[in-house]
């Protein structure tokens, strides 16, 4: 599946090169500005939200960006499923385009390639997207993993009347993920978000909105052995906090052939926009999400191993204050997630004719999880020229807490901890003839407190009961990654040059260095260096 990577490099680089050349040749926008896309989105908090009717607040005729990024990462301070030595390549193009005074389009195309060495941990692309996990149960089976992902995004917002606006958006991700050493796994991911939204202008200062989003994520995993078939491979079926069931690879178990993990979500949201005063815009969104899914395959002769359900409450507040030559943007976000997972109890029988039939006889709760996440952001731009701030400063802070109980009756494990991060990034740009030079420096600090595990029993187990499986090395690595005191330094330097009055080419070199203390199960540092070339038009 990943044997033609070099060919794909050439293809995507060629494709992006064509995009850049085409942009230079067809750019016909009357705007003479070379805008900052992040600044444009934060100029109005509704435009910076995920509700697509906010595209109507786009003033420019078109803002587009295309780029290619190469990235090298290494270090020992990493999460349990991440690589300490990896390479990545990204190619993307995105644009917001006003077709006419009533219709605005937005779109994005993104390609990502990743290869990491000495990887173990989770078999899934993102273990935090799922209600359960499957982890390797031995350090001796780590190996290289590769990931290719494709992301497509499209949105449209149309004014039906002077007061009423309709909008829709679709986000689609497809990915292939593979481990290149036994016990091998090959993953295929399909992730879809489809949203329909509307807004109604009650008055010149107040706008109401509503949206519905349907999300469906299916990640199928196939396991295989291509080397020594006499060796037995043990996996941890991780119901949470690396506590669950240790199971040998077999066709009938969790690590059989083509097991899909399906997750469906329905989200409803309401929005309020208020023009408080000239240049002051306030945005508020409340949302509720209902979630359900399962691991396995539904059918008369196939097994659904687990089923989960949950909900999420979320709130987002945005405020922008625009004055002559400056902009301030504030965002506050809070989410509360509740999730339960159940393991099915079943029997397999052979019907007349040799066909197998699965009969479900009950469920056992294996996870009760509560998570809270808070985030605050503040941006200040000033000395703004042609939608290009020459000075800016960004503050970002977040707090997350996890309180979950994992059950393999009569055994249980309780995990409670919290973590926090805060960062500040200062950016300065200089206009030098036809070039725009931009330097930025980011500083961050994080840490946390809590207890990685508290194990116990509800009642004394019998002599015939098998204790649950556990992977404590991963538990401690994850806990250290989130809670160890850590600082991050993130410098970058960018050179942009006007190709013509509508096109700006750029090259950006950035780095990130993270240093952690009080680590025992992880290393103490992690480094990333990235080079980006592209253009805005």
C-alpha positions as CSV (number, residue, x, y, z in Angstrom):
1,X,0.0,0.0,0.0
2,X,3.0,2.3,0.7
3,X,5.4,1.0,-1.9
4,X,5.2,4.0,-4.3
5,X,5.8,6.8,-1.8
6,X,8.5,8.4,-3.9
7,X,6.2,8.5,-6.9
8,X,3.5,10.0,-4.8
9,X,5.9,12.6,-3.6
10,X,6.6,13.6,-7.2
11,X,2.9,13.6,-8.0
12,X,1.8,15.8,-5.1
13,X,4.7,18.2,-5.4
14,X,3.9,18.4,-9.1
15,X,0.3,18.9,-8.4
16,X,1.0,21.7,-5.9
17,X,3.5,23.3,-8.2
18,X,0.7,23.4,-10.8
19,X,-1.5,25.0,-8.3
20,X,1.1,27.7,-7.5
21,X,1.8,28.4,-11.2
22,X,-1.9,28.5,-12.0
23,X,-2.5,30.9,-9.1
24,X,0.1,33.2,-10.4
25,X,-1.3,33.1,-13.9
26,X,-5.1,33.4,-13.2
27,X,-5.1,35.6,-10.1
28,X,-7.3,38.5,-11.2
29,X,-8.7,39.8,-7.9
30,X,-8.8,43.6,-7.8
31,X,-7.4,43.5,-4.2
32,X,-3.9,44.7,-3.8
33,X,-3.5,43.3,-0.3
34,X,-1.4,40.4,0.8
35,X,-3.6,39.3,3.7
36,X,-3.0,37.2,6.8
37,X,-5.6,34.4,6.8
38,X,-5.7,33.9,10.6
39,X,-6.2,37.6,11.1
40,X,-9.0,37.7,8.6
41,X,-10.8,34.8,10.3
42,X,-10.4,36.4,13.8
43,X,-11.7,39.7,12.5
44,X,-15.2,38.4,13.1
45,X,-15.8,35.6,15.7
46,X,-18.7,34.0,13.6
47,X,-16.3,33.7,10.6
48,X,-13.8,32.0,12.9
49,X,-16.4,29.4,14.1
50,X,-17.4,26.1,12.5
51,X,-20.9,27.4,11.5
52,X,-20.7,28.1,7.8
53,X,-23.2,31.0,7.7
54,X,-20.3,33.0,9.1
55,X,-18.7,33.0,5.7
56,X,-21.0,36.0,5.0
57,X,-18.7,38.1,7.1
58,X,-15.8,37.6,4.7
59,X,-15.1,41.1,3.2
60,X,-12.4,40.2,0.6
61,X,-13.2,38.8,-2.8
62,X,-10.8,36.0,-2.4
63,X,-8.1,34.7,0.0
64,X,-6.2,31.6,-1.0
65,X,-3.2,29.8,0.3
66,X,-1.1,26.8,-1.0
67,X,1.9,25.2,0.6
68,X,4.1,22.2,1.1
69,X,5.7,21.4,4.4
70,X,8.4,18.9,5.4
71,X,8.8,18.0,9.0
72,X,11.4,16.1,11.1
73,X,10.7,15.1,14.7
74,X,12.8,13.2,17.3
75,X,13.1,12.9,21.0
76,X,12.1,10.8,24.0
77,X,9.4,13.1,25.5
78,X,6.4,11.7,23.7
79,X,3.1,9.9,24.3
80,X,2.8,6.2,24.5
81,X,1.7,5.7,20.8
82,X,4.0,8.3,19.2
83,X,7.3,7.9,17.5
84,X,10.6,9.2,18.8
85,X,12.0,9.5,15.2
86,X,9.6,10.5,12.4
87,X,9.3,12.3,9.1
88,X,6.3,14.0,7.7
89,X,5.2,15.7,4.5
90,X,2.2,17.9,4.0
91,X,0.7,19.5,0.9
92,X,-2.4,21.7,1.2
93,X,-4.4,24.4,-0.5
94,X,-7.3,26.4,1.0
95,X,-9.4,29.3,-0.1
96,X,-12.3,31.5,0.8
97,X,-14.0,33.0,-2.3
98,X,-16.9,35.4,-2.6
99,X,-18.8,34.6,-5.8
100,X,-21.1,37.6,-5.5
101,X,-22.6,39.8,-2.8
102,X,-24.8,36.9,-1.6
103,X,-22.7,33.7,-2.1
104,X,-19.4,32.7,-0.4
105,X,-17.5,29.5,-0.9
106,X,-14.7,28.0,1.2
107,X,-12.6,24.9,0.5
108,X,-9.5,23.0,1.5
109,X,-7.5,20.0,0.2
110,X,-4.9,18.5,2.3
111,X,-2.5,15.5,1.9
112,X,-0.4,14.2,4.8
113,X,2.3,11.5,4.7
114,X,4.0,10.3,7.9
115,X,6.6,7.6,8.7
116,X,7.7,6.9,12.3
117,X,10.2,4.4,13.6
118,X,10.1,2.2,16.7
119,X,6.4,2.7,17.3
120,X,4.2,0.5,19.5
121,X,1.3,1.5,21.7
122,X,-2.1,1.9,20.0
123,X,-3.1,0.2,16.8
124,X,-5.4,3.1,16.0
125,X,-4.5,6.4,14.2
126,X,-5.8,8.5,17.1
127,X,-6.6,6.5,20.2
128,X,-8.4,9.5,21.8
129,X,-11.0,9.4,19.1
130,X,-12.4,6.1,20.3
131,X,-14.2,4.6,23.3
132,X,-11.6,1.7,23.5
133,X,-8.2,0.9,22.3
134,X,-6.0,-2.0,21.3
135,X,-2.4,-1.8,22.5
136,X,0.7,-3.9,21.9
137,X,1.6,-5.9,24.9
138,X,5.4,-6.2,24.4
139,X,8.2,-3.8,23.7
140,X,9.9,-6.3,21.5
141,X,7.3,-5.9,18.7
142,X,7.8,-2.2,18.0
143,X,8.4,-1.2,14.4
144,X,7.9,1.4,11.7
145,X,4.5,2.7,10.9
146,X,3.3,4.8,7.9
147,X,0.3,7.0,7.5
148,X,-1.3,8.6,4.4
149,X,-4.3,10.8,4.9
150,X,-6.4,12.9,2.5
151,X,-8.7,15.6,3.7
152,X,-11.3,17.5,1.7
153,X,-13.4,20.4,3.0
154,X,-16.1,22.3,1.2
155,X,-18.5,25.0,2.5
156,X,-21.0,27.4,1.0
157,X,-23.1,30.2,2.5
158,X,-25.9,31.9,0.6
159,X,-28.1,34.8,1.5
160,X,-31.7,33.8,0.6
161,X,-33.0,37.2,1.6
162,X,-31.6,40.3,3.3
163,X,-32.2,38.6,6.7
164,X,-32.1,34.9,6.0
165,X,-29.0,32.9,5.2
166,X,-28.5,29.1,4.5
167,X,-25.2,27.3,4.6
168,X,-23.7,23.8,4.4
169,X,-20.3,22.2,4.8
170,X,-18.7,18.8,4.4
171,X,-15.4,17.6,5.8
172,X,-14.1,14.2,4.6
173,X,-11.0,12.4,5.7
174,X,-9.7,9.1,4.2
175,X,-6.5,7.5,5.6
176,X,-4.4,4.4,5.4
177,X,-2.2,3.4,8.4
178,X,0.0,0.4,8.6
179,X,2.6,-1.2,10.9
180,X,5.4,-2.9,9.1
181,X,6.4,-5.5,11.7
182,X,4.5,-8.4,13.3
183,X,1.9,-8.3,14.8
184,X,1.1,-6.2,11.7
185,X,-2.0,-4.1,11.3
186,X,-3.5,-2.3,8.4
187,X,-6.1,0.5,9.1
188,X,-8.5,2.2,6.8
189,X,-10.2,5.3,8.0
190,X,-13.3,7.1,6.7
191,X,-14.3,10.2,8.6
192,X,-17.3,12.4,7.5
193,X,-18.8,15.5,9.0
194,X,-21.8,17.1,7.2
195,X,-23.4,20.2,8.5
196,X,-26.5,22.2,7.6
197,X,-27.0,25.6,9.1
198,X,-29.1,28.8,8.9
199,X,-29.1,32.3,10.4
200,X,-31.7,35.0,10.7
201,X,-31.0,38.7,11.2
202,X,-33.4,39.9,13.8
203,X,-32.2,43.5,13.6
204,X,-29.2,45.5,12.4
205,X,-27.2,44.3,15.5
206,X,-28.6,40.8,16.4
207,X,-28.4,37.6,14.4
208,X,-29.6,34.1,15.4
209,X,-28.3,30.9,14.0
210,X,-28.8,27.1,14.3
211,X,-27.0,24.1,12.8
212,X,-27.1,20.3,12.7
213,X,-24.0,18.2,12.1
214,X,-23.9,14.5,11.4
215,X,-20.5,12.8,11.9
216,X,-19.5,9.2,11.2
217,X,-16.0,7.8,11.7
218,X,-15.2,4.2,10.7
219,X,-11.7,2.9,11.3
220,X,-11.3,-0.8,10.3
221,X,-8.3,-2.7,11.5
222,X,-6.9,-6.0,10.0
223,X,-4.2,-7.9,11.8
224,X,-1.7,-10.3,10.2
225,X,1.5,-12.2,10.7
226,X,4.0,-12.4,7.9
227,X,7.1,-13.6,9.7
228,X,7.4,-16.3,12.3
229,X,3.9,-17.8,12.4
230,X,4.8,-20.1,15.3
231,X,5.1,-17.1,17.6
232,X,2.1,-16.0,19.6
233,X,1.3,-12.3,19.8
234,X,-0.5,-10.8,22.8
235,X,-2.5,-7.6,22.7
236,X,-4.1,-5.6,25.4
237,X,-7.8,-4.8,24.8
238,X,-7.7,-1.5,26.6
239,X,-11.1,-0.4,27.9
240,X,-9.5,2.7,29.5
241,X,-6.5,3.6,31.5
242,X,-4.6,0.6,30.0
243,X,-6.8,-1.8,31.9
244,X,-8.8,-4.6,30.3
245,X,-8.3,-7.9,28.6
246,X,-5.0,-9.6,27.4
247,X,-5.8,-11.6,24.3
248,X,-3.8,-13.7,21.8
249,X,-4.2,-13.0,18.2
250,X,-6.9,-15.1,16.6
251,X,-9.6,-14.9,13.9
252,X,-12.4,-15.0,16.6
253,X,-10.9,-12.4,18.9
254,X,-10.6,-8.6,19.0
255,X,-7.5,-8.9,16.8
256,X,-9.1,-10.9,14.0
257,X,-9.7,-9.9,10.4
258,X,-11.1,-6.5,9.4
259,X,-12.6,-5.3,12.6
260,X,-14.3,-1.9,12.2
261,X,-14.7,0.6,15.0
262,X,-17.7,2.8,14.2
263,X,-18.6,6.0,15.9
264,X,-21.6,8.2,15.0
265,X,-22.4,11.6,16.4
266,X,-25.4,14.0,16.1
267,X,-24.7,17.6,17.1
268,X,-27.2,20.4,17.3
269,X,-26.1,24.0,18.0
270,X,-27.5,27.4,18.4
271,X,-25.7,30.7,17.8
272,X,-26.2,34.3,18.7
273,X,-24.3,37.2,17.0
274,X,-24.4,40.7,18.4
275,X,-22.9,43.8,17.0
276,X,-22.4,45.6,20.3
277,X,-21.0,48.8,18.8
278,X,-19.2,49.8,15.6
279,X,-16.1,47.5,15.4
280,X,-17.2,45.3,18.4
281,X,-18.7,41.8,17.5
282,X,-19.8,39.2,20.0
283,X,-20.5,35.6,19.2
284,X,-22.0,32.8,21.4
285,X,-22.6,29.2,20.5
286,X,-24.0,26.4,22.6
287,X,-24.1,22.8,21.3
288,X,-25.2,19.3,22.4
289,X,-23.8,16.1,20.9
290,X,-25.2,12.6,21.1
291,X,-22.7,9.8,20.4
292,X,-22.9,6.1,19.9
293,X,-21.0,3.3,18.2
294,X,-19.5,-0.2,18.4
295,X,-16.4,-2.3,17.7
296,X,-17.0,-5.3,15.5
297,X,-19.4,-6.1,12.6
298,X,-23.1,-6.4,12.8
299,X,-24.5,-9.6,11.3
300,X,-26.0,-13.0,12.1
301,X,-22.6,-14.7,12.1
302,X,-20.3,-11.7,13.0
303,X,-19.5,-10.3,16.5
304,X,-20.0,-6.9,17.9
305,X,-17.6,-6.9,20.8
306,X,-18.4,-3.6,22.5
307,X,-21.0,-0.8,22.2
308,X,-20.6,2.7,23.5
309,X,-22.7,5.8,24.1
310,X,-22.1,9.3,25.3
311,X,-22.9,13.0,25.1
312,X,-21.1,16.3,25.0
313,X,-22.0,19.8,26.1
314,X,-20.0,22.6,24.6
315,X,-20.0,26.4,24.7
316,X,-17.9,28.9,22.7
317,X,-17.7,32.6,23.2
318,X,-15.9,34.9,20.8
319,X,-15.3,38.7,20.9
320,X,-13.5,40.9,18.4
321,X,-12.7,44.6,18.9
322,X,-11.7,46.4,15.7
323,X,-10.2,49.8,15.9
324,X,-8.2,51.9,13.4
325,X,-5.0,49.9,12.7
326,X,-5.6,47.3,15.4
327,X,-7.7,44.2,16.3
328,X,-8.3,42.3,19.5
329,X,-9.8,38.8,19.5
330,X,-10.9,36.8,22.5
331,X,-12.3,33.2,22.5
332,X,-13.4,31.1,25.5
333,X,-14.4,27.4,24.9
334,X,-15.6,24.8,27.4
335,X,-16.7,21.1,26.8
336,X,-17.9,18.4,29.1
337,X,-17.8,14.8,27.7
338,X,-19.5,11.8,29.2
339,X,-18.9,8.3,27.8
340,X,-19.9,4.8,28.7
341,X,-18.7,1.6,27.0
342,X,-20.2,-1.9,27.3
343,X,-18.7,-5.3,26.4
344,X,-21.2,-7.7,24.9
345,X,-21.6,-11.3,26.3
346,X,-22.3,-13.8,23.6
347,X,-22.2,-17.4,22.5
348,X,-21.4,-18.8,19.1
349,X,-23.3,-21.8,17.9
350,X,-23.2,-23.9,14.7
351,X,-26.6,-24.1,13.0
352,X,-27.6,-27.0,10.7
353,X,-25.7,-26.7,7.5
354,X,-22.5,-25.6,9.2
355,X,-23.3,-21.9,9.5
356,X,-22.3,-20.0,12.6
357,X,-24.7,-17.9,14.6
358,X,-24.0,-15.3,17.3
359,X,-26.4,-15.0,20.2
360,X,-26.0,-12.1,22.6
361,X,-27.0,-12.8,26.2
362,X,-26.1,-9.6,28.0
363,X,-23.6,-6.7,28.5
364,X,-21.1,-5.7,31.1
365,X,-20.1,-2.0,31.6
366,X,-16.4,-1.6,31.2
367,X,-16.0,2.2,31.1
368,X,-17.5,5.2,32.8
369,X,-15.6,8.4,31.7
370,X,-16.0,12.1,32.4
371,X,-13.8,14.6,30.8
372,X,-13.7,18.4,31.0
373,X,-11.8,20.8,28.7
374,X,-11.5,24.6,29.0
375,X,-9.6,26.8,26.6
376,X,-9.0,30.5,26.4
377,X,-7.3,32.5,23.5
378,X,-6.4,36.2,23.2
379,X,-4.9,37.8,20.1
380,X,-3.9,41.4,19.5
381,X,-2.9,42.7,16.1
382,X,-1.7,46.2,15.4
383,X,0.0,48.3,12.8
384,X,-2.2,46.6,10.2
385,X,-1.5,47.4,6.5
386,X,-3.6,45.9,3.7
387,X,-4.9,43.2,6.0
388,X,-1.3,42.3,7.1
389,X,-0.5,43.0,10.8
390,X,3.1,44.0,11.3
391,X,2.8,43.3,15.0
392,X,0.9,40.6,16.8
393,X,0.8,38.7,20.1
394,X,-1.2,35.5,20.9
395,X,-1.9,34.0,24.3
396,X,-3.4,30.5,24.6
397,X,-4.2,28.5,27.7
398,X,-6.1,25.3,28.3
399,X,-7.1,23.0,31.2
400,X,-8.2,19.4,30.9
401,X,-9.4,16.9,33.5
402,X,-10.1,13.2,33.3
403,X,-12.1,11.1,35.8
404,X,-12.8,7.6,34.7
405,X,-13.5,4.2,36.1
406,X,-12.7,1.0,34.2
407,X,-14.3,-2.2,35.2
408,X,-13.5,-5.9,34.7
409,X,-15.8,-7.2,37.5
410,X,-15.0,-7.6,40.3
411,X,-11.8,-5.6,39.5
412,X,-11.8,-1.9,38.8
413,X,-9.3,0.9,38.1
414,X,-9.9,4.6,38.8
415,X,-7.9,7.3,37.1
416,X,-8.1,11.0,38.0
417,X,-5.8,13.7,36.8
418,X,-5.7,17.1,35.3
419,X,-3.3,19.0,33.1
420,X,-2.8,22.6,31.9
421,X,-0.8,24.5,29.3
422,X,-0.2,28.2,28.7
423,X,1.7,29.8,25.8
424,X,2.5,33.2,24.4
425,X,3.7,33.9,20.8
426,X,5.0,37.3,19.6
427,X,5.3,38.0,15.9
428,X,6.9,41.0,14.1
429,X,6.9,41.7,10.4
430,X,9.0,44.2,8.4
431,X,8.3,45.5,4.9
432,X,11.6,45.6,3.1
433,X,11.3,46.6,-0.5
434,X,9.3,43.8,-2.2
435,X,9.8,41.4,0.7
436,X,7.9,40.9,4.0
437,X,10.1,39.5,6.7
438,X,8.3,37.9,9.7
439,X,9.9,36.6,12.9
440,X,8.1,35.0,15.7
441,X,8.9,33.4,19.1
442,X,6.7,31.3,21.2
443,X,7.1,30.2,24.8
444,X,5.0,27.7,26.6
445,X,4.7,26.0,29.9
446,X,2.6,23.0,31.1
447,X,2.1,20.5,33.8
448,X,-0.5,18.7,35.8
449,X,-1.4,16.7,38.9
450,X,-3.4,13.6,39.8
451,X,-3.2,9.9,40.3
452,X,-2.5,7.6,37.3
453,X,-4.3,4.7,38.8
454,X,-6.1,3.4,41.9
455,X,-6.9,-0.4,41.6
456,X,-9.3,-2.3,43.7
457,X,-12.1,-4.9,43.8
458,X,-15.8,-4.6,44.5
459,X,-15.9,-8.1,46.1
460,X,-13.1,-10.6,46.7
461,X,-12.5,-12.5,43.4
462,X,-12.9,-16.3,43.2
463,X,-9.9,-18.5,42.6
464,X,-11.1,-19.2,39.1
465,X,-11.3,-15.6,38.0
466,X,-8.5,-14.3,35.8
467,X,-7.2,-10.9,36.8
468,X,-7.5,-8.2,34.1
469,X,-4.7,-7.3,31.8
470,X,-2.7,-4.1,32.3
471,X,0.0,-2.2,30.5
472,X,1.5,-0.1,33.2
473,X,4.4,1.2,31.2
474,X,2.0,2.9,28.8
475,X,0.0,4.2,31.7
476,X,3.0,5.9,33.2
477,X,4.2,7.2,29.8
478,X,0.9,8.8,29.1
479,X,0.6,10.3,32.6
480,X,4.1,11.8,32.4
481,X,3.4,13.2,29.0
482,X,0.4,15.1,30.2
483,X,1.4,16.1,33.7
484,X,5.2,16.5,33.8
485,X,6.4,20.1,34.2
486,X,7.5,21.2,30.7
487,X,8.5,24.2,28.8
488,X,8.5,24.8,25.0
489,X,10.4,27.2,22.8
490,X,9.1,27.8,19.3
491,X,11.0,30.2,17.0
492,X,10.2,30.7,13.3
493,X,11.3,33.0,10.5
494,X,9.4,33.7,7.3
495,X,10.4,35.5,4.1
496,X,7.5,36.5,1.7
497,X,7.9,38.2,-1.6
498,X,5.4,39.7,-3.9
499,X,5.4,38.0,-7.3
500,X,2.9,40.5,-8.6
501,X,0.2,42.7,-7.1
502,X,-2.0,39.7,-6.3
503,X,0.5,36.8,-5.5
504,X,2.9,36.4,-2.6
505,X,5.3,33.5,-2.4
506,X,6.9,32.6,0.9
507,X,9.3,30.3,2.7
508,X,9.1,29.6,6.4
509,X,11.5,27.8,8.7
510,X,10.2,26.9,12.2
511,X,11.3,24.7,15.1
512,X,10.0,23.5,18.4
513,X,11.9,22.3,21.4
514,X,10.2,20.8,24.4
515,X,12.0,20.2,27.7
516,X,10.4,18.2,30.6
517,X,11.3,17.5,34.2
518,X,10.5,14.7,36.6
519,X,10.3,12.1,33.9
520,X,11.1,8.4,34.6
521,X,9.3,6.5,31.9
522,X,9.9,9.0,29.1
523,X,12.8,11.0,27.9
524,X,13.2,14.7,28.8
525,X,13.1,16.5,25.4
526,X,11.5,16.5,22.0
527,X,12.5,18.4,18.9
528,X,10.7,19.4,15.7
529,X,12.0,21.3,12.7
530,X,9.8,22.2,9.7
531,X,10.3,23.9,6.3
532,X,7.3,25.3,4.4
533,X,7.2,26.8,0.9
534,X,4.0,28.2,-0.7
535,X,2.1,31.2,-1.8
536,X,-0.9,33.3,-0.9
537,X,-3.1,34.8,-3.6
